[in-house]
Amino acid sequence: MNKKSILKDLALLTCGILIGTGIGYAKIAPFLTWLTMSKTGDGMGWYAETQYYKATIPAALKAQNEYLAYLAAIEKKKPEWNTWSVPWTTEQLLNYDRAITYARIAALEGREGRATDAEQSWLKAEKAATAIGWKNPSREHILQIVTAKETEFRKSEEKAQPGR
């Protein structure tokens, strides 16, 4: 083999690798976007929950509404759910998160004395709980779940305190 033939073969190999890498990335890039969105959502969910327990009412409301906006963005990508078999995104999970988040918003609005807004948020929470298929989608049941989650949070917070 001469030098020219080796350079030609190397150039073809390099082109093949680059084209293959490009095609492979193009196929997997949407899934990587889903992974990123999932990680973002987990962080936003934890942040909203923590803000509900610890922040001032305006900050807690802001965090809840930002999380609802994230859930709406995920909902808009519903046509992609089956394409990527994304197991962590289902209507039930989204509606569960909505029910809990709207219940938190209702509680916060109630603490601010905004009864009309709180009532609207409770209706949205109940609608989301009904969409999940809960046998009891009442605000009392949803509030029990929110309270249970807060109890778990407080217990884990106590365990994390130094000297305990």
C-alpha positions in Angstrom: 0.0 0.0 0.0 1.2 3.4 -0.8 1.0 6.5 1.3 -1.9 8.0 -0.8 -4.0 4.9 -0.3 -3.5 4.9 3.5 -4.4 8.6 3.7 -7.5 8.0 1.6 -8.5 5.0 3.9 -7.9 7.1 7.0 -10.0 9.9 5.6 -12.9 7.6 4.8 -12.7 5.9 8.2 -12.7 9.3 9.9 -15.7 10.4 7.8 -17.5 7.2 8.7 -16.9 7.7 12.4 -18.1 11.3 12.3 -21.2 10.5 10.3 -22.0 7.5 12.5 -21.5 9.6 15.6 -23.7 12.4 14.2 -26.5 10.0 13.4 -26.2 8.2 16.7 -26.4 11.5 18.6 -29.3 12.7 16.6 -31.2 9.5 17.5 -30.4 9.7 21.2 -30.5 13.5 21.8 -34.3 13.6 22.4 -33.9 11.0 25.1 -31.1 13.0 26.7 -33.4 15.9 26.7 -36.0 13.8 28.6 -33.4 12.8 31.1 -32.4 16.5 31.6 -36.1 17.5 32.0 -36.7 14.7 34.5 -33.7 15.8 36.6 -34.9 19.4 36.4 -38.4 18.3 37.4 -37.1 16.3 40.4 -35.2 19.4 41.6 -38.2 21.7 41.1 -40.5 19.3 42.9 -38.2 19.1 45.9 -37.7 22.8 45.9 -41.4 23.5 45.7 -42.0 21.1 48.6 -39.3 22.6 50.7 -40.5 26.1 50.0 -44.0 25.1 51.1 -42.7 24.0 54.5 -40.1 26.6 55.1 -40.4 29.8 53.0 -42.6 32.9 53.3 -46.0 32.6 51.6 -45.0 34.6 48.5 -41.9 32.6 48.0 -43.7 29.3 48.6 -46.5 30.3 46.1 -43.9 31.2 43.5 -42.2 27.9 43.8 -45.5 26.0 43.5 -46.5 28.0 40.4 -43.1 27.4 38.8 -43.5 23.7 39.4 -47.0 23.8 37.8 -45.5 25.5 34.8 -42.9 22.7 34.5 -45.7 20.1 34.7 -47.5 22.0 31.9 -44.4 21.9 29.8 -44.1 18.1 30.3 -47.8 17.8 29.3 -47.1 19.5 26.0 -44.5 16.9 25.2 -47.0 14.1 25.7 -46.7 12.9 22.0 -43.0 12.0 22.8 -43.8 9.9 25.9 -44.4 6.7 24.0 -41.6 7.4 21.5 -39.1 7.2 24.3 -41.0 4.9 26.7 -40.5 7.4 29.5 -41.7 5.4 32.5 -41.5 8.4 34.9 -44.0 10.4 32.9 -47.6 9.3 33.0 -50.9 11.1 33.3 -51.4 9.6 36.7 -48.0 10.9 38.0 -48.6 14.4 36.5 -52.1 14.6 38.0 -50.8 13.4 41.4 -48.2 16.2 41.4 -50.8 18.7 40.3 -53.3 17.6 43.0 -50.6 18.0 45.7 -49.3 21.2 44.3 -52.8 22.8 43.9 -53.6 21.7 47.5 -50.5 23.4 48.7 -51.4 26.5 46.8 -54.9 26.4 48.3 -53.5 26.1 51.8 -51.1 29.0 51.2 -53.8 31.2 49.7 -56.1 30.3 52.7 -53.4 31.4 55.1 -53.3 34.7 53.3 -57.0 35.1 53.6 -57.6 34.7 49.9 -60.6 32.5 50.2 -61.8 32.8 46.6 -58.4 32.0 45.2 -58.1 29.1 47.7 -61.4 27.7 46.6 -60.4 27.8 42.9 -57.1 26.0 43.8 -59.0 23.3 45.8 -61.3 22.7 42.8 -58.2 22.2 40.6 -56.7 19.9 43.1 -59.9 17.8 43.2 -60.1 17.8 39.4 -56.5 16.4 39.2 -57.3 13.8 41.9 -60.4 12.8 40.0 -58.3 12.4 36.8 -56.0 10.0 38.7 -59.0 7.8 39.4 -58.9 8.1 43.2 -62.1 6.7 44.8 -62.0 9.7 47.2 -60.8 12.8 45.4 -62.1 15.2 48.1 -60.0 18.0 49.5 -60.1 16.3 52.9 -58.4 13.3 51.4 -55.9 15.4 49.4 -55.1 17.4 52.6 -54.5 14.1 54.5 -51.9 13.2 51.9 -50.3 16.7 52.0 -50.2 16.5 55.8 -48.7 13.0 55.7 -46.0 14.2 53.3 -45.2 17.1 55.7 -45.0 14.7 58.7 -42.4 12.6 56.7 -40.5 15.8 55.9 -40.4 17.0 59.5 -39.3 13.5 60.7 -36.4 13.4 58.2 -35.6 17.0 59.1 -35.3 16.1 62.7 -33.0 13.1 61.9 -30.8 15.4 59.9 -30.3 17.9 62.8 -26.8 17.8 64.4 -26.6 16.3 67.9 -29.7 14.2 67.6 
